Every structure is written in C-alpha cells, then in structure tokens.
Amino acid sequence: MIKTYVLDTNVLLHDPESMFAFEDNEVVIPLLVIEELDDHKRRPDEVGRNARVVARRLDELRGKGPLSEGLALDNGGTIRIELNQHDLTNLPPGVDRDKPDNLILAVAMNLHKRSGRKAILVTKDLNLRIKGDVIGLTTQDYFTDKVDYTELYGGVGELPLSSAQMETFYKDKALKLDQENGARENQFFVLKAQDNPSQSALAKFRKGELQQLIFSQAAPSGIRARNKEQSFALELLLDDTISIVTLTGQAGTGKTLLAVAAGLEKVLEEAAFSRLLITRPVMPMGEDLGFLPGSKEEKLRPWMQPIHDNLEFIFHQAEDPRGIQTELKEQGLLEMEALTYIRGRSIPGQYIICDEAQNLTPHMVKTLITRVGEGSKIVFTGDPEQIDHPYLDSSSNGLSYLVEKLKGQEIAGHVTLVKGERSEVAELGARLL
C-alpha cells in the first residue's frame, strides 16, 4: 500500500538525499519547508551546505515538470511540493497557528484526512512527533541511518580456550582460529584458559588467527596504557596498516589523550606522517557565545581548548608547553581546524583526529572520510551518550553509524573504553551523575 511521507525541514537538513529514501511511496514537502531551507542556505556550515544541496536537487527535478503536481522518481515513488498551508481546522485549540512547526503539522494532518492514503510526518523534532501523536497523526524519526546503540559493536570480547591452546598462543605468539565463532577482523579478545582461570592473555584477531599485541607496552609521547581497553586502543592507533580508528567511551577514559599522543609519536618521532591534523565540530555545550573577535586561530581557541589541555599534559615536563605547540604549528607539523573548513580539501599523508565525533551526522562523517588522501590515517573519538546536537541521539549520530558500518573491515578497528582514568573525581562523576 502506497504511503504519503511528509518531510520536515530538519530531515532534509540532516540528509539532503532523504527525499529519495522512501522507495515507491509519495514524498511531500510543504512549501513552508522550502521557505525554511531558504533561510539556511547562506550558512557557511554543514547545515547551509545541505540546504543548498536540497535546492539543487529540487531544481533538477523541476526541469522534468511542475513540482506542485508531483513528479516520478527513479525509485518508483513520487515527490511534490504541497501548497496547502492555510487549513488549520484540524489543529486543536491552544496550538499556536503562527508557529512553522504547527503549520507543517497541519499540512500532514490535512493530507491524512483528504488523500485517502496513510500520511506520515517524518521529523527529527521529538516534540513535533509528540504533538502529532496527540492529534492522531502517525509520526516517525528519520530511521535510514540509525543503528541500535544498545547493541553497538564494542570491539572487545572474551574467549575461553584450553590450556593447550593457551600454551600454543604463548609459544607461537599466534593461534589459528575458526572464524565460525563470530570473531571480526581487528577485534580484540581477553583469552582465558577454561581449566585455569588465572591463565590469560590479550590478543587481536587478524587474518584468521589470534595474534599477540605488538604495541601493548608502547608509550607514545610518554603516555602508557592503564587498562586493557587502552592497550587495545594503542594497538590500533600505532598500527600503520589500520587506516580508520574509532574510539568511544565516557569522559575521562583517555580517548582523546591516547589519540593525540599516538599522533604526535607518528609525526614527530617516526615521521610516518607529515602532519597531525586535529579537528572537531564547532558545537557549544550550553548557550552559544556568539561570534568571537580576533583571527581564525583566536576564534577557534575556545573550541579547541580540550585539545590544548591534552597537548599541555603531554608536554608538561617541558619548560614552555604552550611554546612547543606554537613551534609545531609554525613548522607545519601540527594543525587544528574547525570541521567547517575541511570540506573541499584533500588530505594525503597526515594523521587526522576528529574529536567529539558524536556531534556529527552520518553524512558529515562520510564527507570527512572522503577527504582522506593516500597515506593518511583518521581517528574518530567521542561519547555517543554526550551529544550536543539538537537532532542527534546515541543511535543516529555519525560516530555510532560509523562504528557499526565499519566493523570487521580489514583497515578499520574499534574499541569502546570503559574505565575512567582522568581522576577519581572524574570517574565518580561519569559513573554516578
């Protein structure tokens, strides 16, 4: 049965290709949505870019016929711009008739009652979904790029072995393993002897066998692992054959510190990469401070302060930790850039860290990965349970999406860090508050 999907503005700003994601059904975009998209098109960020992409897609479709009458799509569905914005009789008393969200709600309700088809309002706005449900309208989130966060791949498992197998692993530093047990490429395991629980080891599954860790005792930039998950993380961060690394975990588990320490080691000591490039989305926690004065570097300083804090911790024994950062930047060995300015670049031969990646949409993550040039390595860090983006959650953010899509890939690896190591206070706060 053909359904009618009414798209809210935030869905198109989240994924400009969403209008083509509803198979052979009818997609309806209220005219008010076009007005709201027009308000965003001049923004220099990802939202502005998505608004412009939607406009281009609709303009291409307009060449095939009038959008107000409906046009056939290649997937078998149809799309049209709905002009009916005035009939508000289906809205209950007390609802603000001038609020754009309520006008879009009215369009969806009118279509539901008049078209003879089931009309579904698709929106990232939780409150709008609640209001739709209250007035008897079917509403849903945009699910195409969602994953089940409760079942998110953690990258670490436990594997019972016989004492004979453990002895073979100790002796050969490797053990052939039947892939039918569900092990994924670059997955880590805590090995335990079934008949001797005190006999254990850490291993990585690669190319059909369990292998001993190579970098478990490494101390990049003087930073050592404090728990097994951090050891696993360093194994990925320091392995040049792994091109994409994702690290998740609560605040204080060491995600960013380990990534920055490994990046500095690879750039400064090993010269395996030409530069350490660190980026993060400009997303405020709490009320936005607005436009800041000064140069681009000065404007970025508040957003990059957590990175500066980690660098100062790494260089804390030096006479002038901040001076070292300035020197590295002047030499072109260290660069910090807002994610907004990454678009359009090609980044070869660099060690790239994207911090706070949970505030990215799946489309933004894809955009960043496609900037990675030959010989580069990219690391995504973040906590999917601490999201500042108004239309993302633990299941729909780009970091969770990336972890789930890349699990088991030969050049990708993931670890979820679980133990806080920043301080006893930070660990207590992350665990109890």
N, C-alpha and C positions, 0 to 999 in steps of 0.2 A: 504494500500500500504506500503510495507516494505521500510524503510529509512535507510540510512547509516549515523551513527554518528561518527565523528572523534573527539577524546578526546585530548585536550591539557594537558600538564603536570600539570598545576595549578589546573585543575579539579580533577585529581587523588590525588594530594597533599592536596586538600581541603577535599575530601571524598574518601577514598580508596575503598569504596564499590560502587562508582559511575558507574563502568563498568557493574554492574548488574541492573542498574536503567532504562534501555531503552526498557523494555518489549520485544516484539518479533521482534525487529529490529536488524540490523547489527551494531556492535560496532567495530570501527577500531582504533588501537593505533599505530601511526607512530613509527618506530624504533628509531627515534631521541628522542622521549619521554622516551623510556627506558633508553637511554643514560643520559638524564637529571635527571631521577629518581635515577640513579646510583650515580650521583654527590651529591645527597642529603641524601643518606641512612646512612651516618655516623654522621649526625647531632644529637645532644642529645635532641632536642626539638620535638614538635608535628609533624613538617614537616618531620623530619628524620624518626620518627616512622611510619607515613603514607607511606613514600617511601618504607620502609621495608615491610609493610603490603601488598602493591600492588605487590611487588616482590614475596611474599609468595603465594598470590592468583594466580598469573600467573604461578608460578611453579607447583601449584596443577593442574591447567588446562593443563599444558604441559604434564602431565602424561597421559592424555586422547588422545593425538595426537599432530601433529605439529601445533603450533600456527600460522605459516605463511599461512596455508591452511584454517584456520577457524575452530572453534570448537563450537558445540552446547551448549547452556546454559540451565539451568533448567527452566528459564522463557520463553523459546521458541525462544529466539534470538540466535545470534551467535557472536563470538568475534574472532578477528585475529590481528596479528601484520603485519603492512604494510611495505614492504621492499623498495618500490618505493620512493626514496629520491632524484632522480637525474634530473628529467624532470622539468626544471624551465621555460619552454617556456610560460607557462600560467601566469607568473608574469609580470606585466607591467614594462616598462623601469624606471630606477631610484630607484627600490627597491633593497636593499642590499641582494645579493644572499647568503651571508655567515651567515646571522642572523638566529638563530634557529627558531624564531617565523615565519619568512617568509618561511622557509623550510617546516614547518608544514602546513602553509597556502597553499603552492604549492601542498603538498600531498592531501589535501582536495579538491583542485580545480581539480587536475588530476582525482581523483575518481569521482567527479561530472560529468566530461565530458566523462569518459570512461565506467563507470559501468552501465549506464542506469538507475540508481537509484538516487533519490534526496540525495545529500550528504550535511550534516550539520556539521559545525565546532562548537564544544562546548568548550567555553573558558571563564575563569574569567577575562581575559585581555580585558579591554574596547577598547584599541587602536587596538588590533588584530581583534576585532569584526568590528570596523570601516573599517579597511583595507579590510576585507573580503567582506563587503557590497559594497565597492567601485569597486572591481573587479568582482562583480556579484555572489558572493558566499553567501549562507544562513548561518548566524552565530547566535548563541544564548548563553546566560549565562546558568549556571547550575541552573535550577529552582527548583529542587526537594525539597530543604529545605528552600525555600523563603516564606516569608509572605508579606502581603500588609501592609507596615508600616503606610500608611495614615489611615488605618482602625484598627490600633493596639489597642488592649484592654487596656483601661486606668485604670480599677478597681474602678472607681468612677462615680456615676450617680446622677441625681436629680429626686425626686419622689414627685408628688403632692398628698396630702391626704386631707380628710375632717377634719374639726375641731374636730369632734367626734373621728375619728381615731387618731388624734394627742393627744387628751386627754387620750385615752386608752394607747397609747405608753408611755406617761409621767407617768401614774399611774402604769402600769404593767411592765414597762421597756422592753416591747416586744410587737410585733404586728404580728399576723398571716398574711401571705401574699400569694396571689395566684401566684404560680410560672409561670403562663402563661404570666406574664408581662415581662418575659425575664431576671429576676434577676438571677445572678450566685452565687454559693456558695462563701462566703467570699468577696462578692462585697460590697462596701461602698456607702451610699446614703446620700444626703442632703435632709431631709424631709421638705416640706413646706406646710402649710395649704392653700388650694385653695381660701378660703374666708377671709383669714387673712395672708398676705404675711410676716408680722413681726413674725409670729409664725413658728419657725423652729427648727430642731434638727438634730443631726448626728447619723447615725445608720449603723449597719453591718447586711447583710443578711446571715443567717445561719440556716440550717435545717428547711427551710420552714417559717421562721419568721424574722422580723426585730428586732434586739437587740440593746440595748444601748451599747455604747462603755465602756469598762472596764478600759482601761489604758489611756484614753484621758488626764487625769490630772497628769499622771506619769511624773517623772523627773529622768530617768535613768542616773546615773553618773552626776547628776546636770543639764542635758540637757532637756529643756522643748520644746514642740511643739509650733511653732509660727504661724501656719496656719492650716487649716482643713486637708490638704493633709499630713502634718507632723503628725497630730494626728492619721490619718488613718495608716500611716506607723508604728508608735509606737504600735498601736493595733496589728499589725502583728508581729512586732519584739519581743514583750514581751509575746505573747501568745504561750505557750509551745505545744499546740495542732497543731500549724501551723509549719510544718517541712521545707517548701520551701517558701522563700520570694523573690520577685523580685521588685526592686525599680528603676525606670527610671526618668530622668529629666535632665535639663540643669545644667551646672556648677553653684555651689553656692546654690542649692536648699536644701542641707543638707542630701543627700543620705548616703554618707559615714560616716559623723559625727553621725547621728542617729543610724546607724548600729553598729558602734564601741561602742557608749555609751550604747546601749542596750546589746551588747555582754559582755561588762565589768560588767554591772549590774547583768547579769545572772550568770557569772562566779565568780565574787568576792563577791557580796552581797548575792545572793540567792543560790550559789553553785549548780545550776541546771545543769551545765555542768562542765566538768573537766578542760577545756582549751578554750581559744579564739584563733582560728587559722585564720590568715588573709593571703590571697594570692591574687596575681594579675598577669596578663600576663606580661612578660618582653618585652614590645613593646615601642620603643622610639618614641617621638614626635619630628620630625625633623631628623637631621643627627645622626646616631648611634655613641656613644662614643667609641665603640670597647671594647676590653677586659679590665677589671679594675683589679688593683692589690689588694692583701690582702686576708683575709679569706672570706668564703661564706657570712657571715653577712655584711662584709665591701663591698663586691661586690653588695649585694642586697640593700644597703642603698639608693643609688640614686633612684632606682625604688620604694622603699617603703617610700620615703620621705613624700608623701602626707598623709600616714597613721601616720607617726611620728608627722606630723603637727597637725593632729586631736587629737592624744593622748596628745600632749603638751597643746592643747587648753582645753581638759577635765581636765588635771591635773595642769592648770595654777596657781591655788591658792596654790599649794604645794611648799615647799621650793626648791625642786630639781625635776622638772617634768621628766627630762631625767633619773635621778636615779631611779625613780619609774618604768619606762619602763624596765630598766636593771634588777631591782629586780624581776619584774613579769616574765621576761624571765628566770631568774635563778631558780625561783620556779616552772617553767613549766606551769604557768598559761597563758602565752602569747607566741604565736609562729607566726613568719612571714616567709612565704615560697614562693618561686617562683613557679608558676604553673607547671613548668617543673618537679619539684621534687615530685609532688603529685601522679603521676602515680604509680600504684602498691601498694599504701598504702590502708589500711582500717582504717577509722577514726570514731570510736564509741564515743558517749558521749561528743561531742565537739560542740561549737558554731562556725560555719565556715562562713567567709565572703570572697566572691570573688569580689574584686573591679575592675572597668574598664572592666566589663564582655562583653561590646560591641565589644571588640577586640578578642573574642573567636569565633571559628566556632561552628556550631551546634554539630559537632562530639566531639569537645573539651568540650563543656558543658555537653554532655552525659557522657563523660569519668569522669568528676569531680563529677557529681551526683552519679555515680555508685561507687565512693569511700566512700560515706557517710554511716557510720555504724549505728548500733542500738543506738537510743537515741540521735542522732546528729540533729542539725538544720543548714540549709545552707541558706545564704542570698547572692543574686546577685545584685550588683549595677552597674549603668553605664548610659551613654548617647548615644543612638543609632545614634545621629546626630554628634558625635565627634569620628570618627573611624580612627585609625592609621594603621590598617591592609590593605595592598595594594589590597587584593581581596575580601574585605567585604564591604557592604554598610548597610544602615539603615534597609533594608528588608532581607538581607541574613545573618546577624550576629547572633551569638548564643543566645544573650540576647533577641532579638525580637522574635526569634524562640521559646524560652522557654516560654516567656510570653503568646504567642498565643496558644501553645500546652497545657499549664497547667491551663488555665483559667477555673474556675468552679470546680476545683478539691478540695476535702474536706480538704486536708492537705497543700494546696498551696494558696497563696494570692499575689496580685499585686497592687501597687499604682504608678501612674505617678505624680511626684511632679512638680508643675508648677511655684511656686513663689520663686524667689531667695532671700535668707536670709543672705548671706555671708556679703554683704555690699552694699551700694547704688552704688558704683563704679562697683562692680561685676555684679549686677543686670542690670545696664545700658549697660555694655559690652555684656552680654549674650542676651539681648533683641534687641540691635541695631546693633551690629557688626557682 
